[in-house]
Amino acid sequence: MKNGKKAVQANTRRRFFGKAAAGSTALAMPMIATAQTPTQFRFQSTWPSKDIFHEYANDFAKKVNDMTGGELKIEVLPAGAVVPAFGLLDAVSKGTLDGGHGVMGYNYGKQAAIALWTSGPAYGMDANMVLAWHKYGGGKELLAKLYDSIGANVVSFLTGPMPTQPLGWFKKPVTKRDDFKGLKYRTNGLAIDLFTTMGAAVNALPGGEIVPALDRGLLDGAEFNNASSDRVLGFPDVSKVCMLQSFHQSSEQFEITFNKTKYNALPAKLKAIIDNAVEASSADMSWKAVDRYSQDYIALQTKDNVKFYKTPDTLLQEQLKVWDEVIAKKREGNPLFQEVEKSMHAFAERAVKWDMDTNNPRRMAFNHYFAKKAAPKKS
């Protein structure tokens, strides 16, 4: 009798644990990860694949791809892979591309106010200060308003503060306004109006087309951006004179755009990752630029025999005067231009004063540590 009772109890326990195990398996099933098809975004930059700018675009994409764990994958193509460099905004707006990496100056022809972010002296602000105005001073909202006004179906993110760009590459040093009269010169954005007013015959070419144009004599002078880009694109092969410093593009930055419809369809988590990846890549780009540009600046002089000249202060002052003329004309009949300029002006007035009053003069420290000291005279 006892043995029979024990057998019944054992059988009951087996049934209980069997059901419990089955129940735990059923409960555990939803916890098993299931493979999801990643969202694929096809991007195009406005830069040749060998340019450091295209590298910056890939850096951004890698950050997004890594941070999403592959849930969103951005593939970056070089300029011309799908559309020409100047066709990027339209391609992203229409959904031909999911996104892109470029500069707003390339969209100047659609609404002049767009180029205020990238062209001119920005009232003394450097590019990082312009990004501060964009994020905290109302610039972001104004840019969205501008894109809405031209029917652009895009979401825009600004990133990557650029150093002051050179006046450019020439056959001989440029020292005065008259040197631009009749000069065939490449630039973009509102700088087109600046140099046209100074007498130049301006041609707005994308980066990959500038050096061939210089080589064929279609241009007498040109600017692009920085020591690394200019060197790899071949500027020292067609010119040995580069003029440093200019107010035509003293505070430019990059723009990352997404097709608005496709961007809005993303879950909130992926949107947050993109937002943070933009800022992470912005900081990383600014640090990488210091390292790479300074190395290539030396290489241009020591290996490529380039002579660098500082643009005379008299010519820089002339640029500021001409810029005032250009801006006055652009204000006429363009309320959005007026609104953007007023906002930028107000932010710059306090930000630039704070910056100048607060930061040390770097040239003083540089001269103290690195300037060659004259040897003492022998008695």
Short mmCIF file of the C-alpha atoms (twelve columns), coordinates in Angstrom:
data_MODEL
# 
_entry.id   MODEL 
# 
loop_
_atom_site.group_PDB 
_atom_site.id 
_atom_site.type_symbol 
_atom_site.label_atom_id 
_atom_site.label_alt_id 
_atom_site.label_comp_id 
_atom_site.label_asym_id 
_atom_site.label_seq_id 
_atom_site.Cartn_x 
_atom_site.Cartn_y 
_atom_site.Cartn_z 
_atom_site.pdbx_PDB_model_num 
ATOM 1   C CA . MET A 1   0.000  0.000  0.000   1 
ATOM 2   C CA . LYS A 2   2.817  2.366  0.920   1 
ATOM 3   C CA . ASN A 3   4.713  1.535  -2.238  1 
ATOM 4   C CA . GLY A 4   1.611  2.269  -4.333  1 
ATOM 5   C CA . LYS A 5   1.111  5.626  -2.624  1 
ATOM 6   C CA . LYS A 6   4.735  6.575  -3.259  1 
ATOM 7   C CA . ALA A 7   4.384  5.663  -6.924  1 
ATOM 8   C CA . VAL A 8   1.301  7.903  -7.267  1 
ATOM 9   C CA . GLN A 9   3.126  10.808 -5.572  1 
ATOM 10  C CA . ALA A 10  6.176  10.385 -7.833  1 
ATOM 11  C CA . ASN A 11  3.976  10.297 -10.887 1 
ATOM 12  C CA . THR A 12  2.188  13.464 -9.720  1 
ATOM 13  C CA . ARG A 13  5.514  15.260 -9.220  1 
ATOM 14  C CA . ARG A 14  6.666  14.255 -12.710 1 
ATOM 15  C CA . ARG A 15  3.463  15.631 -14.239 1 
ATOM 16  C CA . PHE A 16  3.817  18.899 -12.250 1 
ATOM 17  C CA . PHE A 17  7.434  19.501 -13.186 1 
ATOM 18  C CA . GLY A 18  6.711  18.487 -16.752 1 
ATOM 19  C CA . LYS A 19  3.951  21.072 -16.993 1 
ATOM 20  C CA . ALA A 20  6.109  23.654 -15.214 1 
ATOM 21  C CA . ALA A 21  8.935  23.053 -17.662 1 
ATOM 22  C CA . ALA A 22  6.557  23.322 -20.592 1 
ATOM 23  C CA . GLY A 23  5.125  26.508 -19.110 1 
ATOM 24  C CA . SER A 24  8.569  28.017 -18.561 1 
ATOM 25  C CA . THR A 25  9.482  27.185 -22.150 1 
ATOM 26  C CA . ALA A 26  6.338  28.892 -23.354 1 
ATOM 27  C CA . LEU A 27  7.075  31.929 -21.199 1 
ATOM 28  C CA . ALA A 28  10.669 32.059 -22.409 1 
ATOM 29  C CA . MET A 29  9.812  31.906 -26.093 1 
ATOM 30  C CA . PRO A 30  9.037  35.646 -26.506 1 
ATOM 31  C CA . MET A 31  12.432 36.456 -24.963 1 
ATOM 32  C CA . ILE A 32  14.308 34.736 -27.769 1 
ATOM 33  C CA . ALA A 33  15.735 37.362 -30.134 1 
ATOM 34  C CA . THR A 34  14.482 37.144 -33.674 1 
ATOM 35  C CA . ALA A 35  16.457 38.384 -36.636 1 
ATOM 36  C CA . GLN A 36  15.224 41.696 -38.010 1 
ATOM 37  C CA . THR A 37  15.885 43.067 -41.450 1 
ATOM 38  C CA . PRO A 38  18.024 46.177 -40.957 1 
ATOM 39  C CA . THR A 39  16.891 49.479 -42.395 1 
ATOM 40  C CA . GLN A 40  19.208 50.415 -45.255 1 
ATOM 41  C CA . PHE A 41  19.869 54.062 -46.090 1 
ATOM 42  C CA . ARG A 42  21.781 55.031 -49.202 1 
ATOM 43  C CA . PHE A 43  23.736 58.249 -48.803 1 
ATOM 44  C CA . GLN A 44  25.860 60.219 -51.234 1 
ATOM 45  C CA . SER A 45  28.475 62.793 -50.365 1 
ATOM 46  C CA . THR A 46  29.354 65.764 -52.545 1 
ATOM 47  C CA . TRP A 47  33.042 64.849 -52.352 1 
ATOM 48  C CA . PRO A 48  35.452 62.679 -54.359 1 
ATOM 49  C CA . SER A 49  36.228 59.409 -52.580 1 
ATOM 50  C CA . LYS A 50  39.880 60.425 -52.007 1 
ATOM 51  C CA . ASP A 51  38.968 63.672 -50.234 1 
ATOM 52  C CA . ILE A 52  39.098 63.821 -46.433 1 
ATOM 53  C CA . PHE A 53  35.567 65.256 -46.596 1 
ATOM 54  C CA . HIS A 54  34.299 61.920 -47.900 1 
ATOM 55  C CA . GLU A 55  36.145 60.294 -45.018 1 
ATOM 56  C CA . TYR A 56  34.175 62.513 -42.638 1 
ATOM 57  C CA . ALA A 57  30.950 61.296 -44.253 1 
ATOM 58  C CA . ASN A 58  32.031 57.701 -43.724 1 
ATOM 59  C CA . ASP A 59  32.981 58.479 -40.126 1 
ATOM 60  C CA . PHE A 60  29.442 59.670 -39.456 1 
ATOM 61  C CA . ALA A 61  27.913 56.620 -41.121 1 
ATOM 62  C CA . LYS A 62  30.114 54.267 -39.102 1 
ATOM 63  C CA . LYS A 63  29.036 55.900 -35.850 1 
ATOM 64  C CA . VAL A 64  25.369 55.417 -36.731 1 
ATOM 65  C CA . ASN A 65  25.914 51.847 -37.905 1 
ATOM 66  C CA . ASP A 66  27.856 50.946 -34.761 1 
ATOM 67  C CA . MET A 67  25.501 52.693 -32.333 1 
ATOM 68  C CA . THR A 68  22.408 51.048 -33.815 1 
ATOM 69  C CA . GLY A 69  24.031 47.620 -33.765 1 
ATOM 70  C CA . GLY A 70  23.241 47.234 -37.438 1 
ATOM 71  C CA . GLU A 71  19.559 48.052 -37.040 1 
ATOM 72  C CA . LEU A 72  20.160 51.033 -39.339 1 
ATOM 73  C CA . LYS A 73  22.883 50.759 -41.967 1 
ATOM 74  C CA . ILE A 74  24.055 53.815 -43.886 1 
ATOM 75  C CA . GLU A 75  26.016 53.249 -47.079 1 
ATOM 76  C CA . VAL A 76  27.944 56.297 -48.293 1 
ATOM 77  C CA . LEU A 77  28.701 56.822 -51.982 1 
ATOM 78  C CA . PRO A 78  31.058 59.481 -53.422 1 
ATOM 79  C CA . ALA A 79  30.045 62.499 -55.498 1 
ATOM 80  C CA . GLY A 80  28.559 61.576 -58.857 1 
ATOM 81  C CA . ALA A 81  27.731 57.983 -57.943 1 
ATOM 82  C CA . VAL A 82  24.002 58.720 -58.264 1 
ATOM 83  C CA . VAL A 83  23.723 62.464 -58.927 1 
ATOM 84  C CA . PRO A 84  26.152 65.348 -59.479 1 
ATOM 85  C CA . ALA A 85  27.385 67.125 -56.342 1 
ATOM 86  C CA . PHE A 86  25.108 70.128 -56.872 1 
ATOM 87  C CA . GLY A 87  22.102 67.827 -57.322 1 
ATOM 88  C CA . LEU A 88  22.252 66.323 -53.842 1 
ATOM 89  C CA . LEU A 89  19.472 68.349 -52.200 1 
ATOM 90  C CA . ASP A 90  16.955 67.548 -54.941 1 
ATOM 91  C CA . ALA A 91  17.883 63.852 -54.903 1 
ATOM 92  C CA . VAL A 92  17.402 63.584 -51.136 1 
ATOM 93  C CA . SER A 93  14.192 65.619 -51.231 1 
ATOM 94  C CA . LYS A 94  12.694 63.366 -53.916 1 
ATOM 95  C CA . GLY A 95  13.852 60.152 -52.216 1 
ATOM 96  C CA . THR A 96  16.257 59.179 -54.997 1 
ATOM 97  C CA . LEU A 97  18.768 59.126 -52.147 1 
ATOM 98  C CA . ASP A 98  17.916 58.559 -48.487 1 
ATOM 99  C CA . GLY A 99  20.408 61.154 -47.345 1 
ATOM 100 C CA . GLY A 100 23.614 62.977 -48.054 1 
ATOM 101 C CA . HIS A 101 26.680 64.818 -46.790 1 
ATOM 102 C CA . GLY A 102 27.540 68.211 -48.240 1 
ATOM 103 C CA . VAL A 103 27.525 71.953 -47.593 1 
ATOM 104 C CA . MET A 104 24.667 74.418 -47.772 1 
ATOM 105 C CA . GLY A 105 26.555 76.757 -50.089 1 
ATOM 106 C CA . TYR A 106 25.842 74.290 -52.890 1 
ATOM 107 C CA . ASN A 107 22.125 75.094 -52.444 1 
ATOM 108 C CA . TYR A 108 22.649 78.844 -52.759 1 
ATOM 109 C CA . GLY A 109 20.754 79.087 -56.044 1 
ATOM 110 C CA . LYS A 110 17.511 77.920 -54.433 1 
ATOM 111 C CA . GLN A 111 17.398 80.583 -51.691 1 
ATOM 112 C CA . ALA A 112 20.288 82.970 -51.013 1 
ATOM 113 C CA . ALA A 113 19.654 82.984 -47.263 1 
ATOM 114 C CA . ILE A 114 20.716 79.323 -47.038 1 
ATOM 115 C CA . ALA A 115 24.288 80.384 -47.810 1 
ATOM 116 C CA . LEU A 116 24.459 82.748 -44.806 1 
ATOM 117 C CA . TRP A 117 25.470 79.779 -42.674 1 
ATOM 118 C CA . THR A 118 28.497 79.065 -44.862 1 
ATOM 119 C CA . SER A 119 29.530 82.274 -46.631 1 
ATOM 120 C CA . GLY A 120 31.011 85.547 -45.499 1 
ATOM 121 C CA . PRO A 121 32.493 86.793 -42.226 1 
ATOM 122 C CA . ALA A 122 29.517 85.734 -40.029 1 
ATOM 123 C CA . TYR A 123 30.042 88.947 -38.075 1 
ATOM 124 C CA . GLY A 124 33.327 87.633 -36.692 1 
ATOM 125 C CA . MET A 125 32.090 84.224 -35.536 1 
ATOM 126 C CA . ASP A 126 34.149 81.125 -36.201 1 
ATOM 127 C CA . ALA A 127 32.417 77.976 -37.413 1 
ATOM 128 C CA . ASN A 128 31.924 76.530 -33.936 1 
ATOM 129 C CA . MET A 129 30.172 79.727 -32.853 1 
ATOM 130 C CA . VAL A 130 27.925 79.543 -35.922 1 
ATOM 131 C CA . LEU A 131 26.990 76.007 -34.849 1 
ATOM 132 C CA . ALA A 132 26.236 77.396 -31.370 1 
ATOM 133 C CA . TRP A 133 23.913 79.970 -32.928 1 
ATOM 134 C CA . HIS A 134 22.340 77.242 -35.050 1 
ATOM 135 C CA . LYS A 135 21.567 74.999 -32.076 1 
ATOM 136 C CA . TYR A 136 20.818 77.518 -29.335 1 
ATOM 137 C CA . GLY A 137 20.201 80.849 -31.067 1 
ATOM 138 C CA . GLY A 138 17.367 79.986 -33.445 1 
ATOM 139 C CA . GLY A 139 19.327 79.044 -36.563 1 
ATOM 140 C CA . LYS A 140 17.974 75.498 -36.700 1 
ATOM 141 C CA . GLU A 141 14.376 76.647 -36.760 1 
ATOM 142 C CA . LEU A 142 15.156 79.277 -39.401 1 
ATOM 143 C CA . LEU A 143 16.839 76.708 -41.646 1 
ATOM 144 C CA . ALA A 144 13.812 74.412 -41.406 1 
ATOM 145 C CA . LYS A 145 11.658 77.405 -42.365 1 
ATOM 146 C CA . LEU A 146 13.901 78.113 -45.361 1 
ATOM 147 C CA . TYR A 147 13.711 74.540 -46.610 1 
ATOM 148 C CA . ASP A 148 9.949  74.544 -46.215 1 
ATOM 149 C CA . SER A 149 9.786  77.745 -48.273 1 
ATOM 150 C CA . ILE A 150 11.444 76.031 -51.252 1 
ATOM 151 C CA . GLY A 151 9.517  72.773 -50.844 1 
ATOM 152 C CA . ALA A 152 12.541 70.698 -49.806 1 
ATOM 153 C CA . ASN A 153 11.387 67.442 -48.187 1 
ATOM 154 C CA . VAL A 154 14.480 67.110 -45.991 1 
ATOM 155 C CA . VAL A 155 15.608 67.031 -42.383 1 
ATOM 156 C CA . SER A 156 18.898 68.875 -41.899 1 
ATOM 157 C CA . PHE A 157 21.684 68.427 -39.338 1 
ATOM 158 C CA . LEU A 158 24.733 70.698 -39.204 1 
ATOM 159 C CA . THR A 159 28.080 69.285 -38.139 1 
ATOM 160 C CA . GLY A 160 31.840 69.696 -38.426 1 
ATOM 161 C CA . PRO A 161 33.071 73.269 -37.863 1 
ATOM 162 C CA . MET A 162 35.634 74.202 -40.520 1 
ATOM 163 C CA . PRO A 163 38.676 76.433 -40.050 1 
ATOM 164 C CA . THR A 164 38.885 79.698 -41.986 1 
ATOM 165 C CA . GLN A 165 39.376 78.852 -45.638 1 
ATOM 166 C CA . PRO A 166 42.241 80.218 -47.747 1 
ATOM 167 C CA . LEU A 167 41.679 82.995 -50.238 1 
ATOM 168 C CA . GLY A 168 42.898 80.410 -52.704 1 
ATOM 169 C CA . TRP A 169 45.484 79.202 -55.187 1 
ATOM 170 C CA . PHE A 170 46.876 81.584 -57.791 1 
ATOM 171 C CA . LYS A 171 49.650 82.014 -60.334 1 
ATOM 172 C CA . LYS A 172 51.112 84.842 -58.253 1 
ATOM 173 C CA . PRO A 173 50.282 86.494 -54.923 1 
ATOM 174 C CA . VAL A 174 47.042 88.467 -54.791 1 
ATOM 175 C CA . THR A 175 47.396 91.626 -52.741 1 
ATOM 176 C CA . LYS A 176 44.655 94.093 -53.716 1 
ATOM 177 C CA . ARG A 177 41.111 94.324 -55.058 1 
ATOM 178 C CA . ASP A 178 42.277 95.236 -58.550 1 
ATOM 179 C CA . ASP A 179 44.006 91.844 -58.811 1 
ATOM 180 C CA . PHE A 180 40.555 90.264 -59.080 1 
ATOM 181 C CA . LYS A 181 39.446 92.305 -62.071 1 
ATOM 182 C CA . GLY A 182 38.824 89.861 -64.910 1 
ATOM 183 C CA . LEU A 183 40.280 86.969 -62.885 1 
ATOM 184 C CA . LYS A 184 38.603 83.632 -63.652 1 
ATOM 185 C CA . TYR A 185 37.967 82.373 -60.137 1 
ATOM 186 C CA . ARG A 186 36.177 79.463 -58.469 1 
ATOM 187 C CA . THR A 187 34.105 79.756 -55.291 1 
ATOM 188 C CA . ASN A 188 30.514 79.037 -54.180 1 
ATOM 189 C CA . GLY A 189 27.630 80.400 -52.129 1 
ATOM 190 C CA . LEU A 190 27.370 84.099 -51.400 1 
ATOM 191 C CA . ALA A 191 31.114 84.319 -52.032 1 
ATOM 192 C CA . ILE A 192 30.093 84.293 -55.714 1 
ATOM 193 C CA . ASP A 193 28.504 87.708 -55.218 1 
ATOM 194 C CA . LEU A 194 31.433 88.933 -53.139 1 
ATOM 195 C CA . PHE A 195 34.103 88.195 -55.738 1 
ATOM 196 C CA . THR A 196 31.875 89.153 -58.668 1 
ATOM 197 C CA . THR A 197 31.480 92.577 -57.068 1 
ATOM 198 C CA . MET A 198 35.260 92.726 -56.709 1 
ATOM 199 C CA . GLY A 199 35.571 92.198 -60.462 1 
ATOM 200 C CA . ALA A 200 36.208 88.455 -60.837 1 
ATOM 201 C CA . ALA A 201 34.588 86.168 -63.397 1 
ATOM 202 C CA . VAL A 202 33.303 83.523 -61.005 1 
ATOM 203 C CA . ASN A 203 32.611 79.878 -61.806 1 
ATOM 204 C CA . ALA A 204 31.050 77.666 -59.110 1 
ATOM 205 C CA . LEU A 205 32.511 74.208 -59.659 1 
ATOM 206 C CA . PRO A 206 32.274 71.166 -57.348 1 
ATOM 207 C CA . GLY A 207 35.466 70.029 -55.645 1 
ATOM 208 C CA . GLY A 208 36.473 67.302 -58.066 1 
ATOM 209 C CA . GLU A 209 36.363 69.623 -61.107 1 
ATOM 210 C CA . ILE A 210 38.479 72.527 -59.850 1 
ATOM 211 C CA . VAL A 211 42.038 71.298 -60.451 1 
ATOM 212 C CA . PRO A 212 41.331 70.086 -64.029 1 
ATOM 213 C CA . ALA A 213 39.865 73.528 -64.768 1 
ATOM 214 C CA . LEU A 214 42.972 75.227 -63.371 1 
ATOM 215 C CA . ASP A 215 45.188 72.895 -65.371 1 
ATOM 216 C CA . ARG A 216 43.370 73.698 -68.632 1 
ATOM 217 C CA . GLY A 217 43.451 77.444 -68.017 1 
ATOM 218 C CA . LEU A 218 39.703 77.677 -67.534 1 
ATOM 219 C CA . LEU A 219 40.432 79.192 -64.125 1 
ATOM 220 C CA . ASP A 220 43.127 81.638 -63.025 1 
ATOM 221 C CA . GLY A 221 42.548 81.063 -59.342 1 
ATOM 222 C CA . ALA A 222 40.401 78.973 -57.031 1 
ATOM 223 C CA . GLU A 223 39.644 78.143 -53.451 1 
ATOM 224 C CA . PHE A 224 38.376 74.868 -52.045 1 
ATOM 225 C CA . ASN A 225 38.917 74.381 -48.343 1 
ATOM 226 C CA . ASN A 226 41.950 73.112 -46.430 1 
ATOM 227 C CA . ALA A 227 45.502 71.756 -46.657 1 
ATOM 228 C CA . SER A 228 44.496 68.070 -46.700 1 
ATOM 229 C CA . SER A 229 41.720 68.374 -49.293 1 
ATOM 230 C CA . ASP A 230 43.686 70.774 -51.468 1 
ATOM 231 C CA . ARG A 231 46.759 68.552 -51.419 1 
ATOM 232 C CA . VAL A 232 45.002 65.276 -52.266 1 
ATOM 233 C CA . LEU A 233 42.887 66.941 -54.969 1 
ATOM 234 C CA . GLY A 234 46.090 68.100 -56.702 1 
ATOM 235 C CA . PHE A 235 46.198 71.861 -56.207 1 
ATOM 236 C CA . PRO A 236 50.005 71.915 -55.717 1 
ATOM 237 C CA . ASP A 237 50.362 70.232 -59.120 1 
ATOM 238 C CA . VAL A 238 48.898 73.285 -60.874 1 
ATOM 239 C CA . SER A 239 49.872 76.140 -58.534 1 
ATOM 240 C CA . LYS A 240 52.634 76.900 -56.046 1 
ATOM 241 C CA . VAL A 241 51.056 80.017 -54.534 1 
ATOM 242 C CA . CYS A 242 48.379 79.821 -51.842 1 
ATOM 243 C CA . MET A 243 46.956 82.848 -50.049 1 
ATOM 244 C CA . LEU A 244 45.859 82.176 -46.468 1 
ATOM 245 C CA . GLN A 245 42.983 83.886 -44.648 1 
ATOM 246 C CA . SER A 246 39.846 85.341 -46.169 1 
ATOM 247 C CA . PHE A 247 36.405 86.473 -45.084 1 
ATOM 248 C CA . HIS A 248 34.600 84.848 -48.008 1 
ATOM 249 C CA . GLN A 249 34.122 81.556 -46.100 1 
ATOM 250 C CA . SER A 250 35.463 82.032 -42.622 1 
ATOM 251 C CA . SER A 251 32.989 79.842 -40.750 1 
ATOM 252 C CA . GLU A 252 31.595 77.019 -42.896 1 
ATOM 253 C CA . GLN A 253 30.313 73.662 -41.668 1 
ATOM 254 C CA . PHE A 254 28.974 70.428 -43.168 1 
ATOM 255 C CA . GLU A 255 25.339 69.500 -43.602 1 
ATOM 256 C CA . ILE A 256 23.889 66.012 -43.231 1 
ATOM 257 C CA . THR A 257 20.450 65.665 -44.777 1 
ATOM 258 C CA . PHE A 258 17.802 62.947 -44.688 1 
ATOM 259 C CA . ASN A 259 14.719 62.515 -46.791 1 
ATOM 260 C CA . LYS A 260 12.074 63.781 -44.373 1 
ATOM 261 C CA . THR A 261 9.511  61.071 -45.154 1 
ATOM 262 C CA . LYS A 262 12.001 58.269 -44.588 1 
ATOM 263 C CA . TYR A 263 13.514 59.922 -41.530 1 
ATOM 264 C CA . ASN A 264 10.110 60.475 -39.906 1 
ATOM 265 C CA . ALA A 265 9.287  56.777 -40.400 1 
ATOM 266 C CA . LEU A 266 12.203 55.757 -38.172 1 
ATOM 267 C CA . PRO A 267 11.533 54.785 -34.548 1 
ATOM 268 C CA . ALA A 268 12.370 57.372 -31.893 1 
ATOM 269 C CA . LYS A 269 15.383 55.359 -30.755 1 
ATOM 270 C CA . LEU A 270 17.059 55.541 -34.161 1 
ATOM 271 C CA . LYS A 271 16.308 59.241 -34.491 1 
ATOM 272 C CA . ALA A 272 17.989 59.842 -31.129 1 
ATOM 273 C CA . ILE A 273 21.023 57.838 -32.225 1 
ATOM 274 C CA . ILE A 274 21.317 59.874 -35.426 1 
ATOM 275 C CA . ASP A 275 21.106 63.128 -33.472 1 
ATOM 276 C CA . ASN A 276 23.865 62.047 -31.109 1 
ATOM 277 C CA . ALA A 277 25.982 60.577 -33.911 1 
ATOM 278 C CA . VAL A 278 25.866 63.946 -35.685 1 
ATOM 279 C CA . GLU A 279 27.306 65.703 -32.650 1 
ATOM 280 C CA . ALA A 280 29.845 62.961 -31.960 1 
ATOM 281 C CA . SER A 281 31.099 63.088 -35.547 1 
ATOM 282 C CA . SER A 282 31.199 66.885 -35.371 1 
ATOM 283 C CA . ALA A 283 33.587 66.803 -32.429 1 
ATOM 284 C CA . ASP A 284 35.651 64.000 -33.946 1 
ATOM 285 C CA . MET A 285 35.921 65.824 -37.276 1 
ATOM 286 C CA . SER A 286 37.163 69.017 -35.621 1 
ATOM 287 C CA . TRP A 287 39.872 67.073 -33.767 1 
ATOM 288 C CA . LYS A 288 40.896 65.056 -36.812 1 
ATOM 289 C CA . ALA A 289 41.095 68.273 -38.840 1 
ATOM 290 C CA . VAL A 290 43.644 69.794 -36.461 1 
ATOM 291 C CA . ASP A 291 45.811 66.690 -36.730 1 
ATOM 292 C CA . ARG A 292 45.584 66.087 -40.467 1 
ATOM 293 C CA . TYR A 293 45.483 69.674 -41.743 1 
ATOM 294 C CA . SER A 294 48.555 70.667 -39.745 1 
ATOM 295 C CA . GLN A 295 50.493 67.696 -41.112 1 
ATOM 296 C CA . ASP A 296 49.523 68.429 -44.708 1 
ATOM 297 C CA . TYR A 297 50.258 72.136 -44.232 1 
ATOM 298 C CA . ILE A 298 53.868 71.159 -43.529 1 
ATOM 299 C CA . ALA A 299 53.947 68.627 -46.378 1 
ATOM 300 C CA . LEU A 300 52.706 71.206 -48.876 1 
ATOM 301 C CA . GLN A 301 55.671 73.390 -47.996 1 
ATOM 302 C CA . THR A 302 58.406 70.788 -47.569 1 
ATOM 303 C CA . LYS A 303 57.416 68.208 -50.213 1 
ATOM 304 C CA . ASP A 304 55.331 70.158 -52.738 1 
ATOM 305 C CA . ASN A 305 57.269 73.449 -52.614 1 
ATOM 306 C CA . VAL A 306 54.166 75.548 -52.081 1 
ATOM 307 C CA . LYS A 307 54.630 79.122 -50.920 1 
ATOM 308 C CA . PHE A 308 52.010 80.377 -48.490 1 
ATOM 309 C CA . TYR A 309 51.275 84.069 -48.159 1 
ATOM 310 C CA . LYS A 310 49.017 85.848 -45.706 1 
ATOM 311 C CA . THR A 311 46.267 87.819 -47.410 1 
ATOM 312 C CA . PRO A 312 47.042 91.494 -46.656 1 
ATOM 313 C CA . ASP A 313 44.865 93.147 -44.032 1 
ATOM 314 C CA . THR A 314 43.983 95.862 -46.553 1 
ATOM 315 C CA . LEU A 315 42.408 93.227 -48.818 1 
ATOM 316 C CA . LEU A 316 40.599 91.580 -45.893 1 
ATOM 317 C CA . GLN A 317 39.157 94.971 -44.930 1 
ATOM 318 C CA . GLU A 318 38.068 95.478 -48.529 1 
ATOM 319 C CA . GLN A 319 36.228 92.141 -48.404 1 
ATOM 320 C CA . LEU A 320 34.257 93.321 -45.374 1 
ATOM 321 C CA . LYS A 321 33.232 96.512 -47.153 1 
ATOM 322 C CA . VAL A 322 32.164 94.636 -50.275 1 
ATOM 323 C CA . TRP A 323 30.304 92.070 -48.161 1 
ATOM 324 C CA . ASP A 324 28.206 94.865 -46.662 1 
ATOM 325 C CA . GLU A 325 27.232 95.902 -50.212 1 
ATOM 326 C CA . VAL A 326 26.316 92.341 -51.153 1 
ATOM 327 C CA . ILE A 327 24.200 91.815 -48.043 1 
ATOM 328 C CA . ALA A 328 22.337 95.090 -48.562 1 
ATOM 329 C CA . LYS A 329 21.283 93.942 -52.038 1 
ATOM 330 C CA . LYS A 330 20.313 90.452 -50.891 1 
ATOM 331 C CA . ARG A 331 18.040 91.862 -48.185 1 
ATOM 332 C CA . GLU A 332 15.858 93.558 -50.795 1 
ATOM 333 C CA . GLY A 333 12.671 91.617 -51.383 1 
ATOM 334 C CA . ASN A 334 13.790 88.628 -49.300 1 
ATOM 335 C CA . PRO A 335 12.177 88.695 -45.818 1 
ATOM 336 C CA . LEU A 336 13.658 85.293 -44.921 1 
ATOM 337 C CA . PHE A 337 17.158 86.569 -45.713 1 
ATOM 338 C CA . GLN A 338 16.523 89.527 -43.424 1 
ATOM 339 C CA . GLU A 339 15.241 87.264 -40.654 1 
ATOM 340 C CA . VAL A 340 18.247 84.934 -40.755 1 
ATOM 341 C CA . GLU A 341 20.749 87.783 -40.935 1 
ATOM 342 C CA . LYS A 342 19.135 89.615 -38.006 1 
ATOM 343 C CA . SER A 343 19.237 86.492 -35.842 1 
ATOM 344 C CA . MET A 344 22.878 85.734 -36.693 1 
ATOM 345 C CA . HIS A 345 23.893 89.355 -36.122 1 
ATOM 346 C CA . ALA A 346 22.321 89.480 -32.648 1 
ATOM 347 C CA . PHE A 347 23.984 86.237 -31.550 1 
ATOM 348 C CA . ALA A 348 27.387 87.266 -32.925 1 
ATOM 349 C CA . GLU A 349 27.359 90.632 -31.170 1 
ATOM 350 C CA . ARG A 350 27.488 89.032 -27.729 1 
ATOM 351 C CA . ALA A 351 29.284 85.791 -28.603 1 
ATOM 352 C CA . VAL A 352 32.235 87.346 -30.432 1 
ATOM 353 C CA . LYS A 353 32.794 89.969 -27.742 1 
ATOM 354 C CA . TRP A 354 32.763 87.279 -25.065 1 
ATOM 355 C CA . ASP A 355 35.205 85.190 -27.109 1 
ATOM 356 C CA . MET A 356 37.673 88.026 -27.735 1 
ATOM 357 C CA . ASP A 357 37.570 89.243 -24.135 1 
ATOM 358 C CA . THR A 358 37.954 85.762 -22.683 1 
ATOM 359 C CA . ASN A 359 40.517 83.847 -24.737 1 
ATOM 360 C CA . ASN A 360 44.283 84.365 -24.691 1 
ATOM 361 C CA . PRO A 361 46.170 85.593 -27.788 1 
ATOM 362 C CA . ARG A 362 47.577 82.332 -29.176 1 
ATOM 363 C CA . ARG A 363 50.196 84.019 -31.334 1 
ATOM 364 C CA . MET A 364 51.823 85.472 -28.210 1 
ATOM 365 C CA . ALA A 365 52.191 81.991 -26.714 1 
ATOM 366 C CA . PHE A 366 53.360 80.518 -30.024 1 
ATOM 367 C CA . ASN A 367 56.037 83.156 -30.437 1 
ATOM 368 C CA . HIS A 368 57.188 82.611 -26.877 1 
ATOM 369 C CA . TYR A 369 57.658 78.865 -27.349 1 
ATOM 370 C CA . PHE A 370 58.428 78.355 -31.030 1 
ATOM 371 C CA . ALA A 371 59.567 81.574 -32.731 1 
ATOM 372 C CA . LYS A 372 63.249 81.564 -33.568 1 
ATOM 373 C CA . LYS A 373 65.162 83.842 -31.250 1 
ATOM 374 C CA . ALA A 374 67.960 85.943 -32.652 1 
ATOM 375 C CA . ALA A 375 71.388 84.722 -31.573 1 
ATOM 376 C CA . PRO A 376 73.243 87.107 -29.241 1 
ATOM 377 C CA . LYS A 377 75.772 89.320 -30.969 1 
ATOM 378 C CA . LYS A 378 79.381 88.459 -30.452 1 
ATOM 379 C CA . SER A 379 81.433 91.125 -28.713 1 
# 
